[in-house]
Amino acid sequence: MVMSFFDQFASPSFLGIPLIVVAIALPWVLFPTPSSRWVNSRLIAVQTWFINRFTNQLMMPLNMGGHKWALILASLMVFLITINMLGLLPYTFTPTTQLSLNMGLAVPLWLATVIIGMRNQPTVALGHLLPEGTPIPLIPVLIIIETISLFIRPLALGVRLTANLTAGHLLIQLIATAVFVLLPVMPTVAVLTAAVLFLLTLLEVAVAMIQAYVFVLLLSLYLQENV
């Protein structure tokens, strides 16, 4: 029974073909495409307003060189939010609970920010490895520590997103199982547990949006250091 809780994180397959590709591609189909009309629908207006507000807030601390990343970061934000939210529906699969997918998103984007910094301003990029005013005996140790922390950044991005979503899904399944077990035995306790489950589901909706925002925000901060 305990091991079955983790079956929800296994990538589903049909005729031996993993369906994670469908789960990744499906969110893009759900978004309406802007039309050439002067007056759009309410859904398109809300979608455009959200993307514009997010992009403005994200690009505000960056200089003009970092604004080239606006399309990538905004698309990544919408992609992660949609996948995380769809994963909360019953009988669905959440690709962002897979560490391989999150690392596949985090490592190339983090590496791109590092390469941009080394190409445009190598002195400043390397200067981050050694804080100003460091005592001479501590210089080798601090360089090693800062280098390790630099390479841990993509791992922290992927693990943070995976751990938060996995913990939330497990907690929801545990409480839902408790509701079904307690319903014939103690209906009152089952109703109270169901109320807790409803509140937890609302919390997980917030976590799904916040974690997607944190993922993109940290990438923008890494970009800010290198542009």
C-alpha positions as semicolon CSV with decimal commas, in nm:
position;residue;x (nm);y (nm);z (nm)
1;M;0,000;0,000;0,000
2;V;0,282;0,239;0,080
3;M;0,465;0,172;-0,244
4;S;0,148;0,235;-0,448
5;F;0,154;0,599;-0,341
6;F;0,453;0,650;-0,567
7;D;0,288;0,495;-0,872
8;Q;0,145;0,836;-0,962
9;F;0,498;0,960;-1,035
10;A;0,575;0,683;-1,285
11;S;0,566;0,804;-1,644
12;P;0,260;0,646;-1,810
13;S;0,302;0,461;-2,137
14;F;0,074;0,334;-2,410
15;L;0,188;0,047;-2,632
16;G;0,536;0,096;-2,493
17;I;0,540;0,467;-2,588
18;P;0,592;0,707;-2,293
19;L;0,309;0,958;-2,274
20;I;0,521;1,225;-2,106
21;V;0,565;1,380;-2,451
22;V;0,189;1,424;-2,479
23;A;0,173;1,565;-2,126
24;I;0,441;1,821;-2,214
25;A;0,290;1,918;-2,551
26;L;-0,075;1,934;-2,438
27;P;-0,057;2,266;-2,242
28;W;0,036;2,461;-2,555
29;V;-0,281;2,337;-2,727
30;L;-0,500;2,475;-2,449
31;F;-0,391;2,837;-2,489
32;P;-0,590;3,046;-2,738
33;T;-0,395;3,219;-3,013
34;P;-0,443;3,596;-3,038
35;S;-0,654;3,698;-3,335
36;S;-0,615;3,991;-3,571
37;R;-0,932;4,156;-3,441
38;W;-0,920;4,487;-3,259
39;V;-1,127;4,351;-2,972
40;N;-1,024;4,009;-2,841
41;S;-1,212;3,775;-2,612
42;R;-1,192;3,805;-2,235
43;L;-0,972;3,495;-2,211
44;I;-0,716;3,632;-2,456
45;A;-0,727;3,972;-2,283
46;V;-0,655;3,814;-1,942
47;Q;-0,381;3,598;-2,090
48;T;-0,216;3,899;-2,257
49;W;-0,244;4,110;-1,942
50;F;-0,087;3,837;-1,727
51;I;0,205;3,779;-1,964
52;N;0,270;4,153;-2,002
53;R;0,265;4,215;-1,626
54;F;0,491;3,920;-1,555
55;T;0,736;4,014;-1,829
56;N;0,755;4,376;-1,714
57;Q;0,820;4,274;-1,355
58;L;1,079;4,016;-1,453
59;M;1,269;4,239;-1,698
60;M;1,268;4,551;-1,479
61;P;1,600;4,478;-1,296
62;L;1,776;4,370;-1,618
63;N;1,948;4,592;-1,870
64;M;1,866;4,594;-2,239
65;G;2,090;4,294;-2,306
66;G;1,884;4,081;-2,070
67;H;1,555;4,179;-2,238
68;K;1,637;3,934;-2,517
69;W;1,542;3,661;-2,271
70;A;1,189;3,795;-2,221
71;L;1,026;3,551;-2,463
72;I;1,211;3,248;-2,323
73;L;1,139;3,328;-1,958
74;A;0,774;3,423;-2,017
75;S;0,714;3,106;-2,220
76;L;0,885;2,895;-1,951
77;M;0,671;3,055;-1,680
78;V;0,345;2,985;-1,865
79;F;0,463;2,632;-1,948
80;L;0,550;2,543;-1,588
81;I;0,234;2,696;-1,440
82;T;0,013;2,509;-1,686
83;I;0,182;2,173;-1,631
84;N;0,177;2,214;-1,252
85;M;-0,191;2,313;-1,249
86;L;-0,298;2,033;-1,485
87;G;-0,112;1,786;-1,265
88;L;-0,353;1,861;-0,980
89;L;-0,647;1,723;-1,177
90;P;-0,753;1,362;-1,107
91;Y;-0,606;1,088;-1,325
92;T;-0,338;1,314;-1,469
93;F;0,039;1,299;-1,477
94;T;0,267;1,585;-1,371
95;P;0,589;1,588;-1,578
96;T;0,751;1,839;-1,341
97;T;0,762;1,575;-1,067
98;Q;1,036;1,411;-1,275
99;L;1,382;1,534;-1,178
100;S;1,513;1,454;-1,526
101;L;1,273;1,701;-1,689
102;N;1,343;1,977;-1,438
103;M;1,718;1,930;-1,471
104;G;1,678;1,931;-1,848
105;L;1,522;2,275;-1,817
106;A;1,752;2,411;-1,547
107;V;2,097;2,303;-1,668
108;P;2,089;2,446;-2,025
109;L;1,937;2,778;-1,917
110;W;2,179;2,816;-1,624
111;L;2,471;2,723;-1,849
112;A;2,357;2,981;-2,104
113;T;2,367;3,257;-1,839
114;V;2,718;3,151;-1,735
115;I;2,842;3,143;-2,096
116;I;2,694;3,489;-2,159
117;G;2,872;3,625;-1,853
118;M;3,205;3,468;-1,949
119;R;3,175;3,604;-2,302
120;N;3,052;3,957;-2,232
121;Q;3,226;4,039;-1,903
122;P;3,470;3,765;-1,801
123;T;3,635;3,977;-1,531
124;V;3,306;4,046;-1,353
125;A;3,189;3,686;-1,394
126;L;3,508;3,549;-1,243
127;G;3,502;3,820;-0,976
128;H;3,186;3,659;-0,830
129;L;3,402;3,367;-0,722
130;L;3,604;3,587;-0,488
131;P;3,430;3,849;-0,268
132;E;3,608;4,182;-0,232
133;G;3,819;4,226;0,079
134;T;3,878;3,856;0,136
135;P;4,186;3,779;0,352
136;I;4,468;3,622;0,155
137;P;4,474;3,289;0,349
138;L;4,104;3,238;0,276
139;I;4,123;3,305;-0,098
140;P;4,173;2,939;-0,213
141;V;3,899;2,813;0,020
142;L;3,648;3,078;-0,087
143;I;3,717;3,019;-0,455
144;I;3,645;2,648;-0,409
145;I;3,327;2,719;-0,208
146;E;3,196;2,976;-0,458
147;T;3,271;2,744;-0,749
148;I;3,081;2,460;-0,583
149;S;2,788;2,691;-0,508
150;L;2,788;2,804;-0,871
151;F;2,761;2,448;-1,002
152;I;2,497;2,358;-0,742
153;R;2,258;2,624;-0,875
154;P;2,096;2,414;-1,151
155;L;2,069;2,117;-0,914
156;A;1,893;2,339;-0,659
157;L;1,653;2,465;-0,927
158;G;1,554;2,116;-1,037
159;V;1,539;1,958;-0,692
160;R;1,335;2,246;-0,544
161;L;1,064;2,217;-0,809
162;T;1,059;1,836;-0,796
163;A;1,055;1,811;-0,416
164;N;0,778;2,066;-0,360
165;L;0,544;1,916;-0,618
166;T;0,618;1,557;-0,515
167;A;0,559;1,631;-0,146
168;G;0,231;1,805;-0,223
169;H;0,100;1,521;-0,439
170;L;0,195;1,263;-0,179
171;L;0,027;1,457;0,099
172;I;-0,292;1,496;-0,102
173;Q;-0,302;1,124;-0,178
174;L;-0,237;1,030;0,185
175;I;-0,517;1,252;0,316
176;A;-0,756;1,140;0,040
177;T;-0,686;0,777;0,131
178;A;-0,754;0,859;0,495
179;V;-1,091;1,012;0,400
180;F;-1,202;0,696;0,217
181;V;-1,084;0,473;0,502
182;L;-1,252;0,680;0,776
183;L;-1,580;0,743;0,593
184;P;-1,758;0,415;0,686
185;V;-1,605;0,405;1,036
186;M;-1,608;0,767;1,157
187;P;-1,807;0,989;0,919
188;T;-1,757;1,305;1,125
189;V;-1,381;1,269;1,128
190;A;-1,391;1,187;0,758
191;V;-1,579;1,510;0,683
192;L;-1,328;1,713;0,884
193;T;-1,043;1,538;0,702
194;A;-1,211;1,616;0,370
195;A;-1,223;1,984;0,470
196;V;-0,850;1,969;0,543
197;L;-0,801;1,803;0,204
198;F;-0,987;2,087;0,032
199;L;-0,770;2,349;0,204
200;L;-0,458;2,152;0,117
201;T;-0,566;2,141;-0,247
202;L;-0,599;2,520;-0,248
203;L;-0,252;2,540;-0,095
204;E;-0,114;2,313;-0,364
205;V;-0,264;2,535;-0,633
206;A;-0,072;2,826;-0,480
207;V;0,244;2,614;-0,452
208;A;0,215;2,512;-0,819
209;M;0,209;2,877;-0,928
210;I;0,470;2,997;-0,677
211;Q;0,722;2,725;-0,764
212;A;0,695;2,804;-1,134
213;Y;0,749;3,172;-1,056
214;V;1,047;3,098;-0,827
215;F;1,208;2,878;-1,094
216;V;1,193;3,157;-1,355
217;L;1,278;3,431;-1,103
218;L;1,600;3,256;-0,997
219;L;1,698;3,214;-1,361
220;S;1,646;3,587;-1,413
221;L;1,864;3,661;-1,109
222;Y;2,139;3,439;-1,251
223;L;2,102;3,626;-1,578
224;Q;2,120;3,960;-1,399
225;E;2,461;3,869;-1,259
226;N;2,601;3,799;-1,605
227;V;2,459;4,072;-1,831
